[in-house]
């Protein structure tokens, strides 16, 4: 057994929680080597800095894709000041626990943004906060007032609150947990299908989530639910019967056909076909070279 492998724990069927929980490092599961109950850095490592004011530190997961799609959409719209450097943070290797990354995001999660156009530089963490910050900074993809703004923020924060049930709940117990527990899988499957139905009913009456306008709410939700219905994340497309959510599929396909979305999906991606990967991104020319 090497340093990254851990023995699978023995989970007794009659488990009773102790009065005070203690951390057993060999807790099992795909991400056991990086899951821990404490914050703070595990090692000293400064972050790289590129030439652009916007420095993104991320990985091409659904949460990371939200931000790179917005940045590419801003550039597609001709907003040159949205040019950015995207640096890879490989969470499987624990790079999110480096001291430099934690200085930008004390929560040790991707994505994290450092805006060096301000003095002092502005750090922004949590993907939803980054979307709002950039949309407000550049005046795009977020209504400025009234019911439309409220609707956009409502769907954005709906996604922020709902996706943990999809990724950390359903995805974990269906695909990553060291043992299949029917209660857990059933519990989170029910919730994920309920969420898909929420989207399905809304999109039955609207082109995009708030109506005819494409916004950061669509980008945020596409990152998770678009991947779910179009790309079989967790290998669960058939299990969840995603094709039955026809309006969600239609909406996701329309978003995915956008050139900026195609670019954003590649940034900080380190898996899949070679031509779809782009571990780092420092200029638009990087897409032509890869």
C-alpha positions in Angstrom: 0.0 0.0 0.0 1.5 3.4 -1.0 1.1 6.7 0.9 -2.0 7.7 -1.0 -3.8 4.5 -0.5 -5.9 3.8 2.6 -7.5 0.7 3.9 -11.2 0.7 3.6 -12.8 1.1 7.0 -15.1 -1.5 8.5 -18.5 0.1 8.9 -20.6 -1.9 11.4 -24.3 -2.2 10.6 -25.2 -1.3 14.2 -23.1 1.9 14.4 -24.1 4.3 17.1 -22.5 7.8 17.1 -20.2 8.4 20.0 -20.8 11.2 22.5 -17.9 13.1 21.1 -16.8 12.5 17.5 -13.1 12.0 16.8 -11.3 12.1 13.4 -10.3 8.8 12.0 -8.1 9.6 9.0 -8.8 6.3 7.3 -12.5 7.2 6.8 -12.6 5.8 3.3 -14.0 7.0 0.1 -12.4 8.5 -3.0 -11.4 11.8 -1.4 -10.4 10.5 2.1 -6.9 11.8 1.6 -8.0 15.4 1.3 -11.0 15.5 3.6 -10.3 16.8 7.0 -12.3 18.5 9.8 -9.9 21.5 10.3 -9.1 24.6 8.3 -5.8 26.3 7.6 -2.8 25.5 5.4 -1.0 22.2 5.4 2.1 23.6 3.6 3.7 26.8 2.5 3.3 27.6 -1.2 2.9 31.0 -2.9 0.5 31.4 -5.7 1.7 32.2 -9.2 0.7 35.6 -10.7 0.3 36.4 -14.4 0.2 39.7 -16.3 -3.6 40.4 -16.1 -5.4 42.1 -13.3 -7.7 39.2 -12.8 -6.0 36.1 -11.4 -8.2 32.9 -11.1 -7.1 29.9 -9.1 -9.4 27.0 -10.0 -10.1 23.6 -11.4 -12.6 22.7 -14.2 -15.2 21.2 -11.9 -18.9 22.4 -12.1 -18.0 25.2 -9.6 -14.9 26.2 -11.5 -16.7 26.2 -14.9 -19.2 28.8 -13.7 -16.5 31.4 -13.4 -14.5 30.6 -16.6 -17.7 30.6 -18.6 -18.6 34.1 -17.3 -15.1 35.4 -18.0 -15.2 34.0 -21.5 -18.7 35.5 -22.0 -17.4 38.9 -20.9 -14.5 38.7 -23.4 -16.9 37.5 -26.1 -18.9 40.7 -25.4 -15.8 42.8 -26.1 -14.9 43.7 -22.5 -11.2 43.6 -22.7 -10.6 44.4 -19.0 -12.1 40.9 -18.3 -8.9 39.3 -19.6 -7.5 36.9 -17.0 -4.9 34.3 -16.0 -6.3 31.0 -14.9 -4.0 28.9 -12.7 -4.6 25.2 -11.9 -5.4 24.2 -8.4 -5.4 20.4 -8.3 -7.6 19.5 -5.4 -6.7 15.8 -5.7 -3.2 16.7 -4.7 -4.2 19.0 -1.9 -3.1 22.2 -3.6 -6.1 24.0 -2.1 -4.4 23.7 1.3 -1.3 25.8 0.3 -0.7 29.0 2.3 -1.0 31.2 -0.8 -4.3 29.7 -1.8 -5.8 30.0 1.7 -4.8 33.6 1.8 -7.2 34.1 -1.1 -9.8 31.6 0.1 -9.7 30.7 3.8 -12.3 28.0 3.0 -9.8 26.0 0.9 -12.3 25.5 -2.0 -12.0 26.3 -5.7 -12.6 28.7 -7.4 -10.8 31.8 -5.9 -10.3 35.1 -7.6 -7.8 37.9 -6.9 -8.5 41.2 -8.6 -5.2 43.1 -8.7 -6.8 46.1 -10.4 -7.7 47.4 -6.9 -5.4 48.7 -4.2 -5.1 46.6 -2.2 -6.0 43.7 -4.3 -9.6 42.3 -3.8 -10.0 38.7 -2.9 -13.3 37.0 -3.8 -14.2 33.4 -2.9 -17.3 31.2 -3.3 -18.3 30.8 -6.9 -21.6 32.7 -6.5 -19.8 35.7 -5.0 -17.3 35.7 -7.8 -20.1 35.7 -10.4 -21.9 38.6 -8.8 -18.6 40.5 -8.3 -17.6 40.2 -11.9 -21.1 40.8 -13.3 -21.3 44.0 -11.3 -17.7 45.1 -12.0 -18.3 44.8 -15.8 -22.0 45.6 -15.9 -23.1 42.5 -17.7 -25.3 39.3 -17.3 -26.9 40.6 -14.1 -30.0 42.9 -14.2 -29.3 46.1 -12.3 -32.6 46.6 -10.5 -36.1 45.5 -9.8 -37.8 42.1 -10.2 -35.4 40.9 -12.9 -32.4 41.3 -10.6 -34.3 39.6 -7.7 -35.2 36.7 -10.0 -31.6 36.3 -11.2 -30.2 36.4 -7.7 -32.9 34.0 -6.5 -32.0 31.4 -9.1 -28.3 31.9 -8.5 -28.6 31.3 -4.8 -31.0 28.5 -5.4 -28.2 26.8 -7.2 -25.7 27.6 -4.5 -28.0 26.0 -1.9 -29.1 23.0 -4.0 -25.9 21.8 -5.6 -24.4 20.4 -2.4 -27.2 17.9 -2.4 -26.3 16.9 -5.9 -22.5 16.8 -5.5 -21.7 16.2 -1.9 -24.9 14.2 -1.3 -26.0 12.2 -4.3 -22.7 12.2 -6.2 -20.8 11.1 -3.1 -23.0 8.3 -2.0 -23.8 7.0 -5.5 -20.3 7.2 -7.0 -17.6 7.8 -4.4 -18.5 6.3 -1.0 -16.6 3.1 0.0 -19.9 1.3 0.3 -23.4 1.6 -1.2 -26.0 2.6 1.4 -29.5 2.5 0.0 -30.9 4.9 2.5 -28.4 7.6 1.5 -28.7 7.0 -2.2 -32.5 7.0 -2.1 -32.5 10.2 0.1 -30.3 12.2 -2.3 -31.8 10.7 -5.5 -35.2 12.0 -4.4 -33.8 15.4 -3.8 -31.8 15.6 -7.0 -34.9 14.6 -9.0 -37.0 17.2 -7.2 -34.4 19.8 -8.1 -34.5 18.7 -11.8 -38.3 19.0 -11.6 -38.0 22.6 -10.2 -35.8 23.5 -13.2 -38.1 21.6 -15.6 -41.2 23.4 -14.6 -39.5 26.8 -14.7 -38.0 26.2 -18.1 -41.2 24.9 -19.5 -42.3 28.6 -19.6 -39.0 30.4 -20.1 -36.1 30.2 -22.5 -33.6 30.9 -19.8 -34.0 30.8 -16.0 -35.3 34.4 -15.6 -36.9 34.7 -19.1 -35.4 35.7 -22.4 -32.2 37.1 -20.9 -29.2 34.8 -20.4 -27.6 35.6 -17.0 -25.1 34.4 -14.3 -28.0 32.4 -12.9 -27.9 30.3 -16.1 -24.1 30.0 -16.0 -24.2 28.8 -12.4 -26.9 26.3 -12.9 -25.5 25.0 -16.2 -22.2 24.2 -14.5 -24.0 21.6 -12.4 -27.3 20.6 -14.1 -26.0 20.9 -17.6 -23.2 18.5 -16.8 -25.8 16.2 -15.2 -28.2 16.0 -18.1 -25.6 16.2 -21.0 -22.4 14.6 -19.7 -23.4 11.8 -17.4 -21.6 13.0 -14.3 -21.3 10.3 -11.6 -22.3 7.8 -14.3 -25.9 8.4 -13.2 -27.7 9.7 -16.3 -29.7 6.5 -16.8 -30.3 6.0 -13.1 -31.8 9.5 -12.8 -33.6 9.3 -16.1 -32.2 12.7 -17.1 -33.6 12.6 -20.6 -37.1 12.8 -19.3 -36.4 16.4 -18.2 -36.8 17.7 -21.7 -36.8 21.4 -21.0 -33.7 21.2 -18.9 -31.9 19.3 -21.7 -33.1 21.9 -24.3 -31.8 24.7 -22.1 -28.5 23.1 -21.4 -27.9 22.3 -25.1 -28.6 25.9 -26.0 -26.1 27.2 -23.4 -23.5 24.7 -24.4 -23.6 25.7 -28.0 -22.3 29.2 -27.1 -18.7 29.6 -28.2 -17.7 31.3 -24.9 -19.2 28.3 -23.0 -17.2 25.9 -25.1 -14.0 27.8 -24.2 -14.9 28.2 -20.5 -15.5 24.5 -20.2 -11.9 23.8 -21.2 -10.1 26.1 -18.8 -8.4 24.4 -15.9 -9.6 21.0 -17.1 -7.2 18.1 -16.6 -9.2 15.1 -17.6 -10.9 13.8 -20.7 -9.7 13.9 -24.3 -6.4 15.8 -24.7 -8.0 18.4 -27.1 -10.5 19.3 -24.4 -8.0 20.0 -21.7 -6.4 23.4 -20.8 -4.7 23.2 -17.4 -3.8 26.9 -17.5 -5.1 29.8 -19.5 -3.3 33.1 -20.0 -4.7 34.6 -23.2 -7.2 34.0 -25.9 -4.4 32.6 -28.1 -4.1 29.6 -25.8 -7.2 28.2 -27.4 -5.6 28.4 -30.8 -2.4 26.6 -29.7 -4.1 23.7 -28.0 
